[in-house]
C-alpha cells in the first residue's frame, strides 16, 4: 500500500520552501554525523597506533611491526567485526 503525500494547506510555493528547508536540514545532519564518525574513527586509529608503538615497538620501528599489526588486526576483527582489517600500503 502506498502512502498518500501530505497536502499542505499553504501555498505551493510555501510548501516547496518548507520541503526544501527540511531536505537541507536532513542533509546537514547527515553531513555532521558523517564528519563526527570520521573524526572519531581517525582518533581511535591514532590512539591504537600510539599504544602499539609505545607498548610493543617501544617507540622504534621494527621489522616485525607489520606482523604485529596484522595479528592485532585479526584479533580485533573477530571481536569488533569490520573496520580493523589491515591493508597493504606503499612504504615511504
N, C-alpha and C positions, 0 to 999 in steps of 0.2 A: 504494500500500500504506500503510495507516495503522499508526502505531506503537501498541503496547500501552502503557498507562500503567504506570509503575513502581509496584509494590506494595511499600510499606514494611512491614517486619515489626513495627514498633512499633504501638502502639495507634492507632486512627483519630484520636483527639484529638491525640496527639503528631505524627502525620503532618500534620494540618491546621495545627498550630502551626509545624512546620518549613516547610511550603509558604508559610504566611503570612509568616514571617520572611524567606524568600528573596524573595518578592514585594516586601516592604518594602525589602530591600537593593537590589533592581533599581531600584525607583522612586527611592530616594535617590541612587543612582549616576546615573540619567538626569537627575535634577534638578541634581546637582552639575556634570555635563557641560554641560548647557544654560546654567547660570549662568556657567561658565568661558568658554564660547564667546561668550555675550553680552558679558561683561566684556572679552574680548579684542577683539571687533569694535568695541565702543564706544571703546576706547583707540586702535585702529587709525584709526578715522574721526576721532577728536580730533587725532591726530598728523598725518594727511593734511591736515586743515583748517588746522592750525597752519603746516605747510610752505607751503601755498598762500598763506596770509595773510602770512607772512614774505617769501617769495621772489618772489611775483608781485604781491601787493597792497601790499607793504611796510608792512603793519600798518594800512592805512587802507581804508575802504570805497570801492569804485569801482563806477561804473555798469556797467562791463564784467565785473564779478566773476561774474555769473551765466553769462555766455558762457564764461568761463574754466573754471568748474566743469563746465559741460556738455561742453566739449571734452575736458577731462581724463577725465571720466566715460566718454565714448565710447571713448577710447583704452584705458582700464583694462578696460572691459567686454569689448573684443576680446581682450585678453591674459589677463585673470583670470576670465573668464566672468561669472557673476552676482554681485550684491552691490554693484556700483559704478554702477548706473544712477541718474540724477537723478530727482527728483520735484518737483512744484510744491508750494510751501507758502505760506501766507499771510505776508505781510511784517508785522513788528511795528508 
